[in-house]
């Protein structure tokens, strides 16, 4: 009997993971292809879509070769995308008109501020989209390209402009130009999609002068996005059954399928999702975001969403700009020592607020900047490096505390993924200040696996309940070791520091990079 496999493509911020999943829901082969990051100005971030497409092709060729799999053995395909990253392209030949503008790019800050200051618009947008007006989302990036990029303006005049998140362009490429589609979870990240009526919002599009014809049609997350063209897709002719944002895919990879279950991805930033099921009300909590995580079987599943802009990027900053440690390997080695030395109730003398690109949930302050607090003559580079890890954990705690305020089900544990979860000190400190266990899976490929789980469901290979019972992925669990009193003291002090930084900004000057 012929073997059958799912091809799962996780197209992320720093690279693309391609995974082959077998009929037992296990990874058969995988590949990681890193692509370049472009930072033309401070606060700007771009990708080359054509480079990403080539990396996807290379990744597919690698897993087919290393897995000993033929193109005909691929039963179906799934695609996960970056979410808010957006681009303009030519509808005739698919040629990108400008680099893809990343989710982390802040170039549309002024557009966002002006829009937010207009009466009732932020409340109105939140009521429709579940999100806040912020450069993080696609809409203001689209408007910026409309105002500043000549090739985009020319394409609009010639009626050949298409505008989409990266997934739609990749699906167009994968199908040989046959499909121009996105899914509900991705549309929900644009700031243009009403997550309750499930349609592109005409009022918002009119305000930004974005035409509906530029945008893709929206399909359920689990559905049919076209058939891959073997002439451009490494010989594979298979249906694309799932397309979605990477963070919901990771949520599914943890099998957080019940309301109240949560995960946090520790990557360039941190992204916290709490599954709230099919019933979410607009503006339950104005500090949180609501979003669609998937639509399948004609039912929409929502989540509360919390974003932290600086996590892995703060660690990279500590290497490249501050020379606190030679590299990630050295930080990892030091962290293992700190983990072994960790006292149950210790508190830090040095604090770091990782607000290198402003602060998202729950503060929503784009202008605040990070700072070290508590520095003295005795402060070492090691103290500062450790405080960066602790600051990341505090920001995750900020988000989860906000979610717990509105959740009817108290959070009992947190499932995590991403490269930073390999750091034992960060994970233990996270458990300490949350007061709940933190579960780290044995695989770091949670997004690609979650995507594959959904494709397998669409193929009737399994059901999620059976996947949960099978315990396919083992986890290491970090249990809290800080008593409740000390936890409250540490968290209270953290919030006092953050409010102090906010006060500096409100008094007329931007927070400095280092405070004592």
ChimeraX attribute file (.defattr): number of C-alpha atoms within 10 A of each C-alpha:
attribute: neighborCount
match mode: 1-to-1
recipient: residues
	/A:1	3
	/A:2	6
	/A:3	12
	/A:4	17
	/A:5	27
	/A:6	26
	/A:7	30
	/A:8	29
	/A:9	28
	/A:10	29
	/A:11	28
	/A:12	18
	/A:13	22
	/A:14	16
	/A:15	17
	/A:16	24
	/A:17	23
	/A:18	29
	/A:19	30
	/A:20	27
	/A:21	25
	/A:22	19
	/A:23	14
	/A:24	13
	/A:25	19
	/A:26	16
	/A:27	18
	/A:28	19
	/A:29	19
	/A:30	22
	/A:31	20
	/A:32	20
	/A:33	19
	/A:34	17
	/A:35	18
	/A:36	13
	/A:37	14
	/A:38	14
	/A:39	12
	/A:40	9
	/A:41	9
	/A:42	9
	/A:43	13
	/A:44	16
	/A:45	20
	/A:46	22
	/A:47	22
	/A:48	17
	/A:49	20
	/A:50	15
	/A:51	13
	/A:52	21
	/A:53	17
	/A:54	13
	/A:55	21
	/A:56	25
	/A:57	17
	/A:58	17
	/A:59	22
	/A:60	27
	/A:61	19
	/A:62	18
	/A:63	20
	/A:64	22
	/A:65	12
	/A:66	13
	/A:67	14
	/A:68	10
	/A:69	18
	/A:70	15
	/A:71	17
	/A:72	14
	/A:73	17
	/A:74	21
	/A:75	20
	/A:76	24
	/A:77	26
	/A:78	28
	/A:79	25
	/A:80	29
	/A:81	24
	/A:82	22
	/A:83	27
	/A:84	26
	/A:85	27
	/A:86	26
	/A:87	28
	/A:88	30
	/A:89	23
	/A:90	18
	/A:91	17
	/A:92	10
	/A:93	9
	/A:94	18
	/A:95	13
	/A:96	21
	/A:97	21
	/A:98	18
	/A:99	17
	/A:100	22
	/A:101	27
	/A:102	27
	/A:103	24
	/A:104	21
	/A:105	22
	/A:106	23
	/A:107	21
	/A:108	21
	/A:109	20
	/A:110	14
	/A:111	18
	/A:112	23
	/A:113	14
	/A:114	10
	/A:115	18
	/A:116	17
	/A:117	11
	/A:118	9
	/A:119	9
	/A:120	10
	/A:121	15
	/A:122	18
	/A:123	16
	/A:124	16
	/A:125	21
	/A:126	20
	/A:127	20
	/A:128	21
	/A:129	30
	/A:130	30
	/A:131	29
	/A:132	25
	/A:133	25
	/A:134	25
	/A:135	23
	/A:136	27
	/A:137	27
	/A:138	27
	/A:139	25
	/A:140	25
	/A:141	29
	/A:142	22
	/A:143	16
	/A:144	17
	/A:145	20
	/A:146	19
	/A:147	11
	/A:148	10
	/A:149	13
	/A:150	13
	/A:151	18
	/A:152	25
	/A:153	16
	/A:154	14
	/A:155	17
	/A:156	17
	/A:157	10
	/A:158	9
	/A:159	13
	/A:160	17
	/A:161	24
	/A:162	26
	/A:163	24
	/A:164	25
	/A:165	28
	/A:166	25
	/A:167	25
	/A:168	27
	/A:169	27
	/A:170	24
	/A:171	23
	/A:172	18
	/A:173	20
	/A:174	25
	/A:175	23
	/A:176	18
	/A:177	18
	/A:178	15
	/A:179	20
	/A:180	22
	/A:181	23
	/A:182	25
	/A:183	25
	/A:184	28
	/A:185	30
	/A:186	31
	/A:187	32
	/A:188	27
	/A:189	26
	/A:190	26
	/A:191	28
	/A:192	25
	/A:193	27
	/A:194	23
	/A:195	26
	/A:196	16
	/A:197	10
	/A:198	16
	/A:199	15
	/A:200	22
	/A:201	18
	/A:202	16
	/A:203	11
	/A:204	20
	/A:205	16
	/A:206	11
	/A:207	9
	/A:208	18
	/A:209	13
	/A:210	18
	/A:211	14
	/A:212	15
	/A:213	12
	/A:214	17
	/A:215	20
	/A:216	20
	/A:217	17
	/A:218	20
	/A:219	19
	/A:220	22
	/A:221	27
	/A:222	24
	/A:223	19
	/A:224	15
	/A:225	27
	/A:226	20
	/A:227	20
	/A:228	26
	/A:229	19
	/A:230	15
	/A:231	12
	/A:232	14
	/A:233	19
	/A:234	17
	/A:235	14
	/A:236	23
	/A:237	22
	/A:238	22
	/A:239	19
	/A:240	24
	/A:241	26
	/A:242	28
	/A:243	34
	/A:244	28
	/A:245	30
	/A:246	28
	/A:247	25
	/A:248	30
	/A:249	28
	/A:250	27
	/A:251	29
	/A:252	25
	/A:253	23
	/A:254	24
	/A:255	20
	/A:256	20
	/A:257	19
	/A:258	11
	/A:259	18
	/A:260	21
	/A:261	23
	/A:262	27
	/A:263	27
	/A:264	25
	/A:265	25
	/A:266	23
	/A:267	20
	/A:268	21
	/A:269	16
	/A:270	22
	/A:271	21
	/A:272	27
	/A:273	29
	/A:274	29
	/A:275	25
	/A:276	24
	/A:277	19
	/A:278	14
	/A:279	10
	/A:280	17
	/A:281	12
	/A:282	16
	/A:283	18
	/A:284	16
	/A:285	16
	/A:286	16
	/A:287	17
	/A:288	25
	/A:289	23
	/A:290	28
	/A:291	28
	/A:292	31
	/A:293	29
	/A:294	25
	/A:295	20
	/A:296	16
	/A:297	10
	/A:298	10
	/A:299	11
	/A:300	20
	/A:301	20
	/A:302	25
	/A:303	26
	/A:304	28
	/A:305	26
	/A:306	26
	/A:307	23
	/A:308	25
	/A:309	26
	/A:310	28
	/A:311	26
	/A:312	20
	/A:313	16
	/A:314	24
	/A:315	24
	/A:316	17
	/A:317	16
	/A:318	20
	/A:319	17
	/A:320	13
	/A:321	10
	/A:322	13
	/A:323	13
	/A:324	19
	/A:325	19
	/A:326	11
	/A:327	14
	/A:328	15
	/A:329	10
	/A:330	10
	/A:331	20
	/A:332	17
	/A:333	12
	/A:334	17
	/A:335	21
	/A:336	15
	/A:337	13
	/A:338	16
	/A:339	16
	/A:340	10
	/A:341	10
	/A:342	14
	/A:343	11
	/A:344	13
	/A:345	14
	/A:346	11
	/A:347	13
	/A:348	11
	/A:349	13
	/A:350	20
	/A:351	26
	/A:352	26
	/A:353	27
	/A:354	28
	/A:355	27
	/A:356	20
	/A:357	21
	/A:358	18
	/A:359	23
	/A:360	22
	/A:361	23
	/A:362	21
	/A:363	16
	/A:364	16
	/A:365	16
	/A:366	18
	/A:367	18
	/A:368	24
	/A:369	22
	/A:370	24
	/A:371	20
	/A:372	20
	/A:373	17
	/A:374	13
	/A:375	16
	/A:376	10
	/A:377	5
	/A:378	6
	/A:379	12
	/A:380	13
	/A:381	13
	/A:382	14
	/A:383	16
	/A:384	23
	/A:385	23
	/A:386	22
	/A:387	21
	/A:388	24
	/A:389	27
	/A:390	23
	/A:391	23
	/A:392	28
	/A:393	23
	/A:394	23
	/A:395	27
	/A:396	24
	/A:397	19
	/A:398	20
	/A:399	24
	/A:400	25
	/A:401	13
	/A:402	17
	/A:403	26
	/A:404	14
	/A:405	12
	/A:406	13
	/A:407	16
	/A:408	11
	/A:409	12
	/A:410	12
	/A:411	19
	/A:412	13
	/A:413	19
	/A:414	22
	/A:415	22
	/A:416	26
	/A:417	26
	/A:418	21
	/A:419	14
	/A:420	22
	/A:421	21
	/A:422	17
	/A:423	18
	/A:424	19
	/A:425	23
	/A:426	24
	/A:427	25
	/A:428	23
	/A:429	25
	/A:430	27
	/A:431	24
	/A:432	24
	/A:433	24
	/A:434	28
	/A:435	21
	/A:436	17
	/A:437	22
	/A:438	27
	/A:439	22
	/A:440	22
	/A:441	20
	/A:442	14
	/A:443	13
	/A:444	16
	/A:445	20
	/A:446	26
	/A:447	29
	/A:448	30
	/A:449	26
	/A:450	26
	/A:451	34
	/A:452	34
	/A:453	28
	/A:454	26
	/A:455	28
	/A:456	27
	/A:457	14
	/A:458	19
	/A:459	13
	/A:460	9
	/A:461	14
	/A:462	17
	/A:463	13
	/A:464	16
	/A:465	10
	/A:466	9
	/A:467	15
	/A:468	14
	/A:469	8
	/A:470	9
	/A:471	9
	/A:472	12
	/A:473	15
	/A:474	11
	/A:475	15
	/A:476	11
	/A:477	17
	/A:478	20
	/A:479	19
	/A:480	21
	/A:481	19
	/A:482	21
	/A:483	13
	/A:484	15
	/A:485	9
	/A:486	16
	/A:487	19
	/A:488	15
	/A:489	12
	/A:490	17
	/A:491	16
	/A:492	11
	/A:493	12
	/A:494	19
	/A:495	14
	/A:496	11
	/A:497	18
	/A:498	18
	/A:499	13
	/A:500	13
	/A:501	21
	/A:502	18
	/A:503	15
	/A:504	15
	/A:505	17
	/A:506	13
	/A:507	9
	/A:508	8
	/A:509	11
	/A:510	16
	/A:511	21
	/A:512	14
	/A:513	14
	/A:514	13
	/A:515	14
	/A:516	10
